[in-house]
Amino acid sequence: MKQLQQDADSFQKEMGWEIRKESYEASREDLLNNYMLLTTEVAEVAEEFRKAFNLTNKAIQEGKAEQEAFDRAKAHVKEDVGKELADCVAYITKMANYFEIDLEDSFYKKMEEVKHRKNKDGRKS
């Protein structure tokens, strides 16, 4: 993850896409814009899921077994889901880098916190 953050930082600098730091207003504007773009990308992930579910349901109606239908639908959307998730990671790393957050460290700390929550979901996924 550390390498990914470094690579993202270099790429964003190369493209001129860094979050500006020269003033509160510039940073605020860029952070809000990047947050808006992130939520758009998250919605695009959901759209790919919807496409997979629709393809699955259509195949089931045509007589395919449920798991086979879903496996085929997942294969159909896999590349596009990957692209949309990559877009999400790009915006997340950009914001993390702005705040000088080590995402790998934050991830493991958060998962440890979640593991010990009293109000965890009962369902394991």
N, C-alpha and C positions, 0 to 999 in steps of 0.2 A: 504494500500500500504506500509505503514511503516513496518508493521509486515512481509509482503512479502519480503521486502528488507532485514530485519534482518534474516529471515529464509533462504533466498538465500545466504546471507553472511556466515551463519553457515554451510550450506550444502557445499558451495564452499571450505571453510576451511577444513571441514571434508574430502572432496575428494581430497584436494591438488590442487585445480583449481583456486586459487586466482591469480590475476594479480600481478606479482612481482613488488616490489617497491625499490629494492636495487640499481638500477641504471637506468639512462635514457634509455640505450639500452635494458635492460631487460623489462622495462615497455613498451617501444615502440614495441618491438617484441610481447609481450603478447597482447597489445591493438590491433595491426594490425591483429594478429591471431584471436582474439575474434571477431573483426569486420568482418573478412572473414567468420568465422563460422556463425555469425548472418545473413549475406547476403545469405549464403547457406540455412539456415532455412527459411528465407523469400521466397526464391525460392521454397522450399518444400511446403509452404502454397499455393503458386500460382499453384503448380502441383496438389494439392488436389482440388482447385477450378476448374482447367481444367478437372479433373476427373468428378466432379459434372456436369459441363456443357456438357461434352460428354455423360454422362449417361442420362441427361435430353433430349438432342437432339435425342438420340437413342430411348428413350421411346416415345417421341413425334412422331417420324417416325413410331413407332409401334401402334400409335393411342391413346396414353394417352393424357389427357388434359395437357396443358403446366404447370399450377401451381401444379397439382398433380405430374407430372413428376419431377419437380424441388424440391418439398417437399421431395419426396422419395430419390432423389439424395443427397440432403443436409443431410438427415438422414443417408445415406450410408457412407458419408465422415466425419460426425460430429466428431467422436472420433479421427480420424487421424488429422483433422484440429486442434482440441484441443491440441493434442500432439505437433504439429508443432508450434502452437502459444505459448505453454508453453516453448518450446526450445527458441523461440525468447525472451520471457520475461526473461528467465534465463540469456541470454547474455546481454540483456539491463540492468538488475539489477546489473550484475557483473560490467559493465562499470560505471553505476551510482554510485555504492558503491565505486569504485576506486576513482572517482572524488568527493566523499562525497556529492552527489546530492540527495536531497529529491525528489524522483519522484512524489510523491503526490502533493507537493507544486509546483513543476515545471509544472505538468499537468494543475492544476487549473490556474496558472498564464498564461500559454500559451493559454488555451482556452479563457480566458478573453481577451487576446491580439487578438486572431482570431475573436472573436465576434465583435470587434471594427475596423477591417480592412476595408479599402475602396474598396479593390480589391477581396472580397470574391466571391466564386462561387455562382451563382444564384440558383443552384439546391440544395434543401434540401434533405439530405439522412438520 
